[in-house]
Amino acid sequence: MKEPYLEVTFRRGWPIAAYLFLPRKTGDKSYRTSKAELGMIIDFEQSGRAIGIEITAPTKVTTADLNSVLREIGAPPVTGEDLTPLQLAA
């Protein structure tokens, strides 16, 4: 996968979690995690490259919040359009 994409999990019509998949190679698996601000958890593969961000409070995380975490791990920022599924669900 070369482009990041967002997956949202709903329960009874409300978003309960989301996951931002970052570019990864075939076979990459989460090796360790690190807590980030505002209920976000970063997944890293074995060599230390970030492969995704779990968003445990999807209705509270803003584009700016997520971009702050992405900046910390050296990943490209997302736009508000990238987070449209969360915004529509809130």
Biotite code that builds the C-alpha atoms (Angstrom):
import biotite.structure as struc

atoms = struc.array([
    struc.Atom([0.000, 0.000, 0.000], chain_id="A", res_id=1, res_name="MET", atom_name="CA", element="C"),
    struc.Atom([1.445, 3.314, -1.044], chain_id="A", res_id=2, res_name="LYS", atom_name="CA", element="C"),
    struc.Atom([-1.172, 5.819, 0.090], chain_id="A", res_id=3, res_name="GLU", atom_name="CA", element="C"),
    struc.Atom([-2.538, 6.271, 3.608], chain_id="A", res_id=4, res_name="PRO", atom_name="CA", element="C"),
    struc.Atom([-6.201, 5.496, 4.147], chain_id="A", res_id=5, res_name="TYR", atom_name="CA", element="C"),
    struc.Atom([-8.640, 5.720, 7.024], chain_id="A", res_id=6, res_name="LEU", atom_name="CA", element="C"),
    struc.Atom([-10.833, 2.876, 8.259], chain_id="A", res_id=7, res_name="GLU", atom_name="CA", element="C"),
    struc.Atom([-13.626, 3.662, 10.716], chain_id="A", res_id=8, res_name="VAL", atom_name="CA", element="C"),
    struc.Atom([-15.402, 1.131, 12.939], chain_id="A", res_id=9, res_name="THR", atom_name="CA", element="C"),
    struc.Atom([-19.006, 1.860, 13.850], chain_id="A", res_id=10, res_name="PHE", atom_name="CA", element="C"),
    struc.Atom([-21.318, 0.447, 16.459], chain_id="A", res_id=11, res_name="ARG", atom_name="CA", element="C"),
    struc.Atom([-25.019, 1.217, 16.290], chain_id="A", res_id=12, res_name="ARG", atom_name="CA", element="C"),
    struc.Atom([-24.271, 3.976, 13.809], chain_id="A", res_id=13, res_name="GLY", atom_name="CA", element="C"),
    struc.Atom([-21.622, 5.763, 15.888], chain_id="A", res_id=14, res_name="TRP", atom_name="CA", element="C"),
    struc.Atom([-17.855, 5.710, 15.290], chain_id="A", res_id=15, res_name="PRO", atom_name="CA", element="C"),
    struc.Atom([-16.097, 3.883, 18.112], chain_id="A", res_id=16, res_name="ILE", atom_name="CA", element="C"),
    struc.Atom([-12.588, 3.654, 16.655], chain_id="A", res_id=17, res_name="ALA", atom_name="CA", element="C"),
    struc.Atom([-10.612, 4.502, 13.555], chain_id="A", res_id=18, res_name="ALA", atom_name="CA", element="C"),
    struc.Atom([-7.301, 3.424, 12.081], chain_id="A", res_id=19, res_name="TYR", atom_name="CA", element="C"),
    struc.Atom([-5.109, 5.431, 9.752], chain_id="A", res_id=20, res_name="LEU", atom_name="CA", element="C"),
    struc.Atom([-3.129, 2.959, 7.666], chain_id="A", res_id=21, res_name="PHE", atom_name="CA", element="C"),
    struc.Atom([0.215, 4.462, 6.660], chain_id="A", res_id=22, res_name="LEU", atom_name="CA", element="C"),
    struc.Atom([2.250, 3.279, 3.652], chain_id="A", res_id=23, res_name="PRO", atom_name="CA", element="C"),
    struc.Atom([3.547, -0.202, 4.330], chain_id="A", res_id=24, res_name="ARG", atom_name="CA", element="C"),
    struc.Atom([5.226, -3.089, 2.625], chain_id="A", res_id=25, res_name="LYS", atom_name="CA", element="C"),
    struc.Atom([3.685, -6.498, 2.090], chain_id="A", res_id=26, res_name="THR", atom_name="CA", element="C"),
    struc.Atom([4.111, -8.501, 5.271], chain_id="A", res_id=27, res_name="GLY", atom_name="CA", element="C"),
    struc.Atom([4.618, -5.522, 7.616], chain_id="A", res_id=28, res_name="ASP", atom_name="CA", element="C"),
    struc.Atom([3.133, -6.263, 11.026], chain_id="A", res_id=29, res_name="LYS", atom_name="CA", element="C"),
    struc.Atom([2.923, -4.263, 14.213], chain_id="A", res_id=30, res_name="SER", atom_name="CA", element="C"),
    struc.Atom([5.943, -5.025, 16.376], chain_id="A", res_id=31, res_name="TYR", atom_name="CA", element="C"),
    struc.Atom([5.490, -2.367, 19.063], chain_id="A", res_id=32, res_name="ARG", atom_name="CA", element="C"),
    struc.Atom([3.141, 0.481, 19.917], chain_id="A", res_id=33, res_name="THR", atom_name="CA", element="C"),
    struc.Atom([3.530, 3.907, 21.445], chain_id="A", res_id=34, res_name="SER", atom_name="CA", element="C"),
    struc.Atom([0.851, 6.096, 23.002], chain_id="A", res_id=35, res_name="LYS", atom_name="CA", element="C"),
    struc.Atom([0.424, 9.523, 21.476], chain_id="A", res_id=36, res_name="ALA", atom_name="CA", element="C"),
    struc.Atom([-1.687, 12.474, 22.491], chain_id="A", res_id=37, res_name="GLU", atom_name="CA", element="C"),
    struc.Atom([-5.480, 12.463, 22.603], chain_id="A", res_id=38, res_name="LEU", atom_name="CA", element="C"),
    struc.Atom([-6.041, 8.719, 22.568], chain_id="A", res_id=39, res_name="GLY", atom_name="CA", element="C"),
    struc.Atom([-3.941, 7.853, 19.548], chain_id="A", res_id=40, res_name="MET", atom_name="CA", element="C"),
    struc.Atom([-1.696, 4.794, 19.459], chain_id="A", res_id=41, res_name="ILE", atom_name="CA", element="C"),
    struc.Atom([1.080, 4.483, 16.882], chain_id="A", res_id=42, res_name="ILE", atom_name="CA", element="C"),
    struc.Atom([1.970, 1.049, 15.482], chain_id="A", res_id=43, res_name="ASP", atom_name="CA", element="C"),
    struc.Atom([5.569, 0.448, 14.413], chain_id="A", res_id=44, res_name="PHE", atom_name="CA", element="C"),
    struc.Atom([6.999, -2.438, 12.428], chain_id="A", res_id=45, res_name="GLU", atom_name="CA", element="C"),
    struc.Atom([10.149, -4.209, 13.588], chain_id="A", res_id=46, res_name="GLN", atom_name="CA", element="C"),
    struc.Atom([12.666, -1.736, 12.137], chain_id="A", res_id=47, res_name="SER", atom_name="CA", element="C"),
    struc.Atom([10.858, 1.194, 13.799], chain_id="A", res_id=48, res_name="GLY", atom_name="CA", element="C"),
    struc.Atom([8.894, 2.595, 10.853], chain_id="A", res_id=49, res_name="ARG", atom_name="CA", element="C"),
    struc.Atom([5.354, 3.736, 11.708], chain_id="A", res_id=50, res_name="ALA", atom_name="CA", element="C"),
    struc.Atom([2.729, 1.733, 9.833], chain_id="A", res_id=51, res_name="ILE", atom_name="CA", element="C"),
    struc.Atom([-0.488, 3.040, 11.352], chain_id="A", res_id=52, res_name="GLY", atom_name="CA", element="C"),
    struc.Atom([-2.260, 5.104, 13.973], chain_id="A", res_id=53, res_name="ILE", atom_name="CA", element="C"),
    struc.Atom([-5.171, 3.813, 16.009], chain_id="A", res_id=54, res_name="GLU", atom_name="CA", element="C"),
    struc.Atom([-7.615, 6.560, 16.948], chain_id="A", res_id=55, res_name="ILE", atom_name="CA", element="C"),
    struc.Atom([-9.499, 5.492, 20.069], chain_id="A", res_id=56, res_name="THR", atom_name="CA", element="C"),
    struc.Atom([-11.646, 8.635, 20.349], chain_id="A", res_id=57, res_name="ALA", atom_name="CA", element="C"),
    struc.Atom([-12.506, 9.338, 16.715], chain_id="A", res_id=58, res_name="PRO", atom_name="CA", element="C"),
    struc.Atom([-15.082, 12.046, 17.382], chain_id="A", res_id=59, res_name="THR", atom_name="CA", element="C"),
    struc.Atom([-12.587, 14.094, 19.414], chain_id="A", res_id=60, res_name="LYS", atom_name="CA", element="C"),
    struc.Atom([-9.497, 13.979, 17.197], chain_id="A", res_id=61, res_name="VAL", atom_name="CA", element="C"),
    struc.Atom([-9.050, 16.892, 14.801], chain_id="A", res_id=62, res_name="THR", atom_name="CA", element="C"),
    struc.Atom([-7.007, 17.146, 11.636], chain_id="A", res_id=63, res_name="THR", atom_name="CA", element="C"),
    struc.Atom([-4.529, 19.328, 13.559], chain_id="A", res_id=64, res_name="ALA", atom_name="CA", element="C"),
    struc.Atom([-4.216, 16.703, 16.334], chain_id="A", res_id=65, res_name="ASP", atom_name="CA", element="C"),
    struc.Atom([-3.532, 13.923, 13.873], chain_id="A", res_id=66, res_name="LEU", atom_name="CA", element="C"),
    struc.Atom([-1.091, 16.031, 11.854], chain_id="A", res_id=67, res_name="ASN", atom_name="CA", element="C"),
    struc.Atom([0.841, 16.814, 15.039], chain_id="A", res_id=68, res_name="SER", atom_name="CA", element="C"),
    struc.Atom([1.382, 13.082, 15.600], chain_id="A", res_id=69, res_name="VAL", atom_name="CA", element="C"),
    struc.Atom([2.212, 12.507, 11.926], chain_id="A", res_id=70, res_name="LEU", atom_name="CA", element="C"),
    struc.Atom([4.796, 15.300, 12.068], chain_id="A", res_id=71, res_name="ARG", atom_name="CA", element="C"),
    struc.Atom([6.414, 13.660, 15.124], chain_id="A", res_id=72, res_name="GLU", atom_name="CA", element="C"),
    struc.Atom([6.868, 10.366, 13.257], chain_id="A", res_id=73, res_name="ILE", atom_name="CA", element="C"),
    struc.Atom([7.987, 11.994, 9.999], chain_id="A", res_id=74, res_name="GLY", atom_name="CA", element="C"),
    struc.Atom([4.871, 11.069, 8.021], chain_id="A", res_id=75, res_name="ALA", atom_name="CA", element="C"),
    struc.Atom([3.102, 13.374, 5.551], chain_id="A", res_id=76, res_name="PRO", atom_name="CA", element="C"),
    struc.Atom([0.114, 15.330, 6.859], chain_id="A", res_id=77, res_name="PRO", atom_name="CA", element="C"),
    struc.Atom([-3.504, 14.504, 6.155], chain_id="A", res_id=78, res_name="VAL", atom_name="CA", element="C"),
    struc.Atom([-6.136, 16.974, 5.005], chain_id="A", res_id=79, res_name="THR", atom_name="CA", element="C"),
    struc.Atom([-9.611, 17.536, 6.310], chain_id="A", res_id=80, res_name="GLY", atom_name="CA", element="C"),
    struc.Atom([-10.838, 15.712, 3.219], chain_id="A", res_id=81, res_name="GLU", atom_name="CA", element="C"),
    struc.Atom([-8.885, 12.622, 4.291], chain_id="A", res_id=82, res_name="ASP", atom_name="CA", element="C"),
    struc.Atom([-10.859, 12.612, 7.546], chain_id="A", res_id=83, res_name="LEU", atom_name="CA", element="C"),
    struc.Atom([-14.283, 13.135, 5.941], chain_id="A", res_id=84, res_name="THR", atom_name="CA", element="C"),
    struc.Atom([-15.596, 9.731, 7.151], chain_id="A", res_id=85, res_name="PRO", atom_name="CA", element="C"),
    struc.Atom([-14.995, 10.816, 10.754], chain_id="A", res_id=86, res_name="LEU", atom_name="CA", element="C"),
    struc.Atom([-16.463, 14.262, 10.260], chain_id="A", res_id=87, res_name="GLN", atom_name="CA", element="C"),
    struc.Atom([-19.619, 12.858, 8.665], chain_id="A", res_id=88, res_name="LEU", atom_name="CA", element="C"),
    struc.Atom([-20.051, 10.336, 11.448], chain_id="A", res_id=89, res_name="ALA", atom_name="CA", element="C"),
    struc.Atom([-19.685, 12.802, 14.313], chain_id="A", res_id=90, res_name="ALA", atom_name="CA", element="C"),
])
